[in-house]
Amino acid sequence: MTDQKFTWPKGEELVYLRPPKEEYHGNLPNFYPSEMFHELDILKENWEALRDEIIAYEKEKGEIEGIDSYSPADTRGTWSTVNLVSYGVFFHKNRKKFPLLTKLTDQIPSCTTVTISILHPFTEIKPHYGDTNGVIRAHLGLIVPDAYPTVGMRVGDEEQGWKEGELLFFTIVNRHHVWSKSAKKRYLLLIDFVPELLKDKQAEICSKTLGSQTYIFLYKRISLFRHLPESIANFMCFSFSVLWRVLLPIQRKVKWSLI
């Protein structure tokens, strides 16, 4: 059977969500067939080694705790993450901690985000929207303690669970919700990547998403930002994105780490 190919819906425009109105009304699907994106096959082929690297790190350094995010989704329980890359920003200190994961994901040119995601027992990540429709998110199951529906996610009006060694692809800009009713931790690798049809816009997608994230960070912490006219908010997001477009290649080259 011929693999299905990713298509960009007619009339679909790139969007970058930010408050106060965080909604997506495009036409991308909730989930994608697992065989659609072969550029991530290298992760499936090495999933056990990736799992072992993370477990070995925890045995030596202790359990991974905390979340490497400036605007995490609301969570009931404990969700721990380690960012290695976030929309093109390199977390150099974290990349050194996981050399195999870094080596493999560096071989995926379309990759924009690399995160180790650990969902603790009886935890819920409340329904939320992602950042942009310019990327597709993939989850690689590393340790999945229980099958769906005990551990799973809902994207739009569809639900799925994870399997160890398998990739789950979905549209992050659609409203999604994650839960674990298991007594054990769930480990997975979170990857965002730009589909082939949008590869010429990868730098734009990263910088504009980071511009929106910068605005969101300030919006949540400074009340003045919650009262700005939309035109000024748009200008600030644009200005932040221009700054990130300049900073990203420098940040990678000089190995300046945010964390």
C-alpha positions as a printed Julia matrix, in Angstrom:
259×3 Matrix{Float64}:
   0.0    0.0    0.0
   1.3    3.46  -0.95
   2.02   5.74   2.0
  -0.31   8.69   2.39
   1.23  12.12   1.88
   0.76  15.23   3.97
  -1.26  17.94   2.22
  -1.83  21.57   3.15
  -5.56  22.36   3.15
  -6.78  24.87   0.59
  -7.14  28.29   2.18
  -5.16  27.3    5.31
  -2.92  30.08   6.61
  -0.08  29.88   9.1
  -1.26  30.96  12.54
   0.51  31.71  15.81
  -1.77  31.59  18.82
  -1.59  33.99  21.72
  -4.02  35.36  24.33
  -6.57  36.63  24.86
  -8.1   34.57  22.03
  -6.37  31.2   21.68
  -8.44  29.27  19.17
  -7.73  27.47  15.92
 -10.33  27.24  13.18
  -8.31  25.69  10.37
  -8.74  22.37   8.61
  -5.78  20.24   9.63
  -6.69  16.8   11.0
  -6.4   15.82  14.65
  -4.13  12.79  14.11
  -2.02  11.52  11.22
  -1.24   7.98  10.05
   2.01   6.73  11.59
   3.47   5.89   8.17
   3.05   9.41   6.77
   6.33  10.89   8.08
   9.38   8.71   7.51
  11.82  11.47   8.48
  11.37  10.39  12.11
  11.99   6.69  11.51
  15.47   7.02  13.01
  13.83   7.58  16.4
  11.67   4.47  16.15
  14.72   2.44  15.13
  16.59   3.55  18.26
  13.77   3.92  20.76
  15.11   1.38  23.26
  18.54   3.05  23.34
  16.86   6.44  23.83
  14.77   5.04  26.68
  17.85   3.5   28.28
  19.77   6.78  28.07
  17.05   8.59  30.0
  16.7    5.83  32.61
  20.49   5.7   33.07
  20.54   9.45  33.6
  17.88   9.21  36.3
  19.74   6.38  38.05
  22.87   8.51  38.19
  21.41  11.98  38.78
  18.02  11.29  40.35
  14.51  11.54  38.98
  13.86  14.26  36.43
  11.7   16.96  37.98
  10.34  20.32  36.93
   9.29  21.68  33.57
  11.46  23.52  31.04
   8.76  25.84  29.75
   7.95  29.51  30.15
   4.25  29.01  29.47
   3.3   25.45  30.46
  -0.23  24.17  30.14
  -2.33  24.01  33.31
  -1.71  20.69  35.0
  -3.37  18.76  37.81
  -0.61  16.56  39.22
   3.02  16.5   38.1
   4.39  16.87  34.58
   8.17  16.97  34.19
   9.98  17.96  30.98
  13.51  18.49  29.74
  13.94  20.68  26.66
  16.85  20.01  24.33
  15.49  22.26  21.59
  12.46  24.57  21.62
  11.47  26.12  18.3
  15.1   26.31  17.28
  16.48  27.47  20.64
  19.21  25.05  21.76
  19.37  24.13  25.45
  23.06  23.34  25.31
  23.44  22.13  28.9
  20.58  19.67  28.49
  21.87  18.49  25.11
  25.16  17.48  26.76
  23.26  15.36  29.27
  21.63  13.25  26.53
  24.24  12.78  23.76
  22.46   9.99  21.89
  19.16  11.86  21.79
  21.01  14.95  20.61
  22.94  13.05  17.95
  19.83  11.4   16.5
  17.56  14.43  16.49
  20.3   16.58  14.94
  19.98  14.27  11.94
  16.4   15.46  11.39
  16.71  18.88   9.68
  12.99  19.62   9.98
  13.02  19.15  13.76
  12.24  22.34  15.72
  11.56  21.0   19.24
  12.97  18.1   21.25
  11.61  17.45  24.74
  11.67  14.56  27.19
   8.16  14.41  28.67
   7.37  12.53  31.87
   3.8   12.3   33.13
   3.63  11.26  36.77
   0.91   8.99  38.19
  -2.64  10.33  38.26
  -1.8   13.52  36.37
  -3.9   15.5   33.92
  -2.68  18.14  31.46
  -5.8   20.22  31.03
  -7.26  21.0   27.58
  -5.21  23.63  25.76
  -4.13  24.79  22.31
  -0.63  24.53  20.89
   1.46  27.33  19.41
   1.18  27.09  15.64
  -0.11  25.0   12.75
   3.33  25.3   11.14
   4.59  22.22  12.95
   3.38  18.68  13.53
   3.97  17.08  16.92
   5.18  13.52  17.3
   5.2   11.5   20.53
   7.55   8.52  20.71
   6.44   6.11  23.42
   9.36   5.11  25.68
   7.65   3.78  28.8
   3.86   3.46  28.61
   2.63   1.83  31.84
  -0.95   1.24  30.72
  -2.9    1.2   27.49
  -5.64   3.63  26.47
  -7.97   4.67  28.02
  -6.05   4.51  31.32
  -3.3    6.63  29.78
  -4.14   8.65  26.71
  -4.86  11.93  24.97
  -7.73  13.67  23.24
  -7.14  15.93  20.22
 -10.24  17.7   18.98
 -12.95  15.06  19.23
 -10.67  12.01  18.85
  -8.77   9.98  21.43
  -5.72   7.71  21.24
  -3.12   6.15  23.49
   0.59   5.51  23.11
   2.59   2.36  22.45
   6.21   1.8   23.33
   8.47   2.21  20.31
   5.69   3.77  18.22
   5.18   7.33  17.01
   1.91   9.2   17.44
   1.48  12.24  15.17
  -1.03  15.04  15.77
  -1.8   18.71  15.15
  -0.79  20.61  18.28
  -2.73  23.74  17.38
  -5.93  21.72  17.82
  -7.27  21.69  21.37
  -5.77  18.73  23.19
  -5.91  17.09  26.6
  -3.63  14.46  28.2
  -4.18  12.21  31.2
  -2.73   9.33  33.18
  -4.8    7.3   35.6
  -1.91   4.9   36.03
   0.08   4.35  39.23
   3.33   4.45  37.21
   5.1    7.19  35.24
   4.73   7.58  31.49
   7.87   8.53  29.51
   7.87   9.78  25.96
   9.9   11.85  23.56
   8.15  14.93  22.19
   9.24  16.14  18.76
   7.93  19.07  16.73
   8.89  19.2   13.07
   8.03  21.23   9.99
   6.43  19.13   7.22
   8.18  18.99   3.86
   5.62  21.29   2.21
   6.58  24.09   4.61
  10.35  23.52   4.79
  11.14  26.89   3.15
   9.25  28.59   6.02
  10.99  26.79   8.9
  12.99  29.81  10.1
   9.89  32.0    9.9
   7.79  29.47  11.82
  10.36  29.22  14.62
  10.93  32.96  14.99
   7.24  33.9   14.84
   6.32  31.19  17.34
   9.04  32.38  19.71
   7.8   35.95  19.22
   4.32  34.89  20.3
   5.72  32.89  23.23
   7.7   35.93  24.41
   4.52  37.99  24.31
   2.62  35.27  26.22
   5.33  35.19  28.89
   4.92  38.95  29.45
   1.13  38.82  29.13
   0.88  36.33  32.01
   3.17  38.33  34.28
   2.57  42.02  33.55
  -1.01  43.31  33.77
  -0.34  46.12  31.28
   0.01  43.56  28.49
  -3.53  42.32  29.14
  -4.94  45.73  28.19
  -2.99  46.54  25.03
  -4.9   47.27  21.79
  -4.64  44.42  19.31
  -2.62  46.52  16.87
   0.07  47.16  19.49
   0.08  43.52  20.58
   0.54  42.46  16.96
   3.41  44.91  16.53
   5.11  43.61  19.68
   4.81  40.0   18.52
   6.28  41.02  15.17
   9.15  42.87  16.87
   9.92  39.92  19.15
   9.92  37.57  16.15
  12.4   39.78  14.27
  14.66  39.75  17.33
  14.46  35.95  17.56
  15.22  35.63  13.83
  18.52  37.41  14.54
  19.26  35.68  17.85
  18.63  32.03  16.91
  21.73  31.39  14.76
  23.88  33.29  17.28
  22.47  31.35  20.22
  23.28  28.04  18.54
  26.78  29.07  17.5
  28.04  30.65  20.73
  26.26  28.0   22.86
  24.51  30.51  25.05
  22.06  28.52  27.15
  18.72  29.69  28.48
  18.76  26.79  30.97
